[in-house]
Amino acid sequence: MEESCDGDIYSITDVPLPAVSTAVLAKIIEFCEHYKLDPMKKIERPLKSMKIEELVQDWYVNFIDTDPLVLVELAKACNYMNVEPLLDLTCFTVARLIQGKNDEEVKNMFGVQEDETNEEADSKEEDSN
């Protein structure tokens, strides 16, 4: 989108975003609009805390308090669109969510269905013969 000197938009170019859903794009726009008014504190590495409240402002803490599957979609879209501050925030939040959880708990959190192992597939094949 280009703007003239007085702020009027005179040219809009379509930007294809096939990997980004409308709902996720709306969240990204909400983030960017707020970021423009009140930039998020940079999440410094190494992390000084695993408490998000100690790293970023309250608005961002509340914004990122969402379903784990939405977080993953946001992270993928931010990576695709190069929205680095939101990518940092979503990745930190996902890391914090999975910290201390075992494989099964993480799979359940993100709705991952297990594929058959090679042994299970071989067993089924032998049973059918």
Secondary structure, DSSP 8 states (H G I E B T S, - for coil): -EE-TTS-EEE------TTS-HHHHHHHHHHHHHHHHS------SS-S-S-GGGTS-HHHHHHT-S-HHHHHHHHHHHHHHT-HHHHHHHHHHHHHHHTT--HHHHHHHTT------HHHHHHHHHHH-
